[in-house]
Amino acid sequence: MMKLRSALTYANVVATLALFLALSGGVVYAAAQLDKNAVKSKNIAANAVKTRNLAKNAVKTKTIAANAVTAVKIKKGAVSGGKVAKATLTRNNLAAGALAGLQVAEVQSASVPGLTIATPGGFVVPLGGTPTFTPVAGKSYELLVELKGTPTDADGTESEVCQPFVTILVNGVPMTGAGLWANANGTPPFNIEPVGSSSTALGLQQAGQPQTLSALAFGSTGCSPATTGSLRATVIELG
């Protein structure tokens, strides 16, 4: 008994406690004192981190390494339009052919002037919107025009016809246009065209040179004052 007591010295007790802490409580202490960025991917078991383990808004763009998340890691339907920040995706981020066309210019006039007056040079149509676009090398462009209104034949069943027309110019050069038509002497519904439209390729535009849309209205004396019209023209970029 005396031999056992003599073995239980202060040094023995301290050494035993230190061993116990190293095997139990010391592990907890060490985990609580991890340095910043101490846990690496290699320290995490495969599939160990689940969605439920992540706090809301925990993952930021800056914390994801380039090419770290691939398509096979994303659940089908998990990323919707509401999850993508506004203006973060451009056509360059999309696969070729993903979009049929990009609208690069649009002009409009709610009330086209001069539809009832014949003027050789035409009436300048005030346009709102975005009239200028800059062609990009390797792209093609198409000009779409629509003229809608209420063409009204001024002389009724007489021979004169109401047929106003609007010409669209690009950098001052006439490209295309659209017109309305009405003839009270005709057979309904073929005696009136309240909508005129056209679709025209703009050809090989010079890359980097701004192109601006403008419009001239060429009226018809065969139209009564009741004739009105609204205009819209757009440029679509393809390729």
C-alpha positions in Angstrom: 0.0 0.0 0.0 2.9 2.3 0.9 4.5 1.6 -2.5 1.3 2.6 -4.4 1.0 5.9 -2.5 4.6 6.7 -3.1 4.0 6.3 -6.9 1.1 8.9 -6.9 3.3 11.9 -6.9 2.3 15.4 -8.1 4.2 14.9 -11.3 2.4 11.6 -12.1 -1.1 13.2 -11.5 -0.3 16.2 -13.8 1.1 13.9 -16.5 -2.1 11.8 -16.4 -4.4 14.9 -16.6 -2.4 16.2 -19.5 -2.7 12.8 -21.3 -6.5 12.9 -20.7 -6.9 16.4 -22.1 -4.9 15.5 -25.1 -7.2 12.6 -25.9 -10.5 14.3 -25.2 -11.0 17.9 -24.2 -7.9 19.0 -26.0 -9.4 18.0 -29.3 -12.4 20.2 -28.7 -10.1 23.1 -27.8 -8.1 22.6 -30.9 -11.2 22.6 -33.1 -12.4 25.9 -31.6 -9.0 27.5 -32.2 -8.7 26.8 -36.0 -6.9 29.5 -38.0 -8.7 31.3 -40.8 -8.7 29.3 -44.0 -7.3 26.3 -42.0 -10.0 23.8 -43.4 -9.3 22.9 -47.0 -11.3 20.9 -49.5 -9.1 17.9 -48.8 -10.2 17.9 -45.1 -13.9 17.6 -46.1 -15.2 14.1 -46.9 -17.0 13.8 -50.3 -20.6 14.8 -50.1 -20.2 15.8 -46.5 -21.6 19.3 -46.9 -25.3 19.4 -47.7 -27.6 22.3 -48.6 -29.1 22.3 -45.1 -25.6 22.9 -43.7 -25.2 26.2 -45.5 -26.5 29.5 -44.1 -28.7 31.7 -46.3 -26.5 33.8 -48.7 -23.4 32.0 -47.3 -21.8 31.4 -50.7 -20.5 34.5 -52.5 -19.1 34.8 -56.0 -15.7 35.7 -54.7 -15.5 32.6 -52.6 -15.9 30.3 -55.6 -12.7 29.3 -57.4 -12.7 29.7 -61.2 -14.3 26.6 -62.9 -15.0 25.1 -59.4 -18.7 24.6 -60.0 -19.6 22.7 -63.2 -22.9 21.8 -64.7 -23.0 18.3 -63.2 -22.8 19.9 -59.7 -26.0 21.9 -60.2 -29.4 20.3 -59.6 -31.7 20.5 -62.7 -33.9 23.6 -62.4 -32.0 24.9 -59.3 -30.9 28.2 -61.0 -33.8 30.3 -62.2 -33.9 33.8 -63.7 -34.5 35.2 -60.2 -31.1 33.8 -59.0 -29.1 35.7 -61.7 -28.1 39.3 -61.0 -29.5 41.8 -63.4 -27.1 42.6 -66.3 -24.6 39.9 -65.4 -25.2 37.9 -68.5 -24.4 39.2 -72.0 -24.6 37.5 -75.4 -21.0 36.7 -75.1 -21.8 34.5 -72.1 -24.4 32.5 -74.1 -23.8 29.7 -76.5 -23.8 30.6 -80.2 -27.3 30.7 -81.6 -28.9 30.7 -78.1 -30.7 33.9 -79.0 -32.4 34.5 -82.4 -31.6 38.2 -82.5 -30.8 41.2 -80.5 -32.6 44.5 -80.9 -30.0 47.2 -81.2 -32.1 50.2 -82.3 -35.7 51.3 -82.1 -37.5 54.4 -83.2 -41.2 55.4 -83.0 -43.6 58.1 -83.7 -47.1 58.1 -82.2 -48.4 60.5 -84.8 -46.8 60.7 -88.2 -47.2 64.2 -89.8 -47.8 65.0 -93.4 -49.8 61.9 -94.4 -52.5 64.0 -96.1 -50.1 66.4 -98.0 -48.1 65.5 -101.0 -44.6 67.0 -100.7 -41.8 65.9 -103.1 -39.1 66.0 -100.4 -41.3 64.5 -97.7 -42.1 65.5 -94.2 -39.4 64.9 -91.5 -40.9 62.6 -88.9 -39.8 63.4 -85.3 -38.7 60.1 -83.8 -38.4 58.9 -80.2 -36.3 56.0 -79.0 -32.8 54.9 -79.8 -32.0 55.7 -83.4 -28.3 54.9 -83.5 -26.5 51.6 -83.5 -22.9 50.5 -84.2 -22.4 47.4 -86.4 -20.1 44.7 -85.0 -17.8 42.7 -87.3 -19.2 39.3 -88.2 -22.8 40.3 -87.5 -25.7 40.8 -89.8 -28.5 43.4 -89.4 -32.2 43.5 -90.4 -34.5 46.5 -90.4 -38.2 46.0 -89.5 -40.8 48.7 -90.1 -44.5 49.0 -89.2 -46.9 51.8 -90.1 -50.4 51.6 -88.5 -53.2 54.0 -89.0 -56.6 54.9 -90.3 -56.3 55.7 -94.0 -59.5 57.4 -95.2 -60.4 58.0 -98.9 -61.0 61.7 -99.4 -63.2 61.5 -102.5 -65.3 58.5 -101.6 -66.2 56.4 -104.6 -64.3 58.7 -107.0 -61.1 57.6 -108.6 -58.5 59.1 -106.3 -56.9 56.7 -103.7 -55.5 57.4 -100.3 -52.0 55.9 -100.2 -49.5 57.6 -97.8 -46.0 56.2 -97.4 -43.1 56.5 -94.9 -39.5 56.0 -95.9 -36.8 54.9 -93.4 -33.3 56.1 -94.0 -30.0 54.9 -92.6 -27.4 57.6 -92.4 -29.5 59.6 -94.8 -29.8 56.9 -97.4 -33.3 55.5 -98.1 -33.5 51.8 -97.2 -37.1 50.7 -96.9 -40.5 51.9 -95.7 -44.2 51.1 -95.2 -47.4 52.5 -96.5 -51.2 52.6 -95.9 -53.9 52.4 -98.5 -57.7 53.1 -98.8 -60.1 53.1 -101.7 -63.7 53.6 -100.9 -64.6 52.4 -104.4 -63.2 49.0 -103.7 -64.8 45.9 -102.2 -64.5 45.4 -98.4 -62.4 44.2 -96.7 -59.9 44.5 -99.6 -60.4 48.2 -100.1 -58.3 49.2 -97.1 -54.9 48.4 -95.6 -54.6 49.9 -92.1 -51.2 48.2 -91.5 -48.1 48.4 -93.7 -44.9 46.6 -92.9 -41.5 45.6 -94.3 -38.4 43.6 -93.4 -35.2 44.5 -95.1 -31.6 43.3 -94.7 -29.3 46.3 -94.2 -26.5 44.6 -96.2 -22.8 44.7 -95.3 -22.5 47.5 -92.7 -19.1 48.9 -91.9 -18.1 47.6 -88.5 -17.5 50.3 -85.9 -19.3 53.1 -87.9 -22.4 54.3 -86.2 -25.7 54.1 -88.2 -28.6 56.3 -87.5 -32.3 55.9 -88.5 -34.5 58.7 -89.7 -37.8 58.9 -91.5 -39.7 60.9 -94.1 -43.4 60.9 -94.6 -44.8 61.1 -98.2 -48.5 62.1 -97.9 -51.3 61.6 -100.3 -53.8 64.2 -101.4 -56.3 61.4 -101.8 -56.5 61.0 -98.0 -59.0 62.9 -95.9 -57.9 64.7 -92.7 -59.2 61.7 -90.7 -56.2 59.8 -91.8 -53.7 59.2 -89.0 -50.7 56.9 -88.6 -48.1 55.7 -86.0 -44.7 54.4 -86.9 -42.2 51.9 -85.4 -38.9 50.7 -86.8 -36.4 48.4 -85.2 -32.9 47.0 -86.1 -32.1 43.4 -85.2 -28.6 42.1 -84.9 -28.1 38.5 -86.1 -25.2 36.0 -85.9 
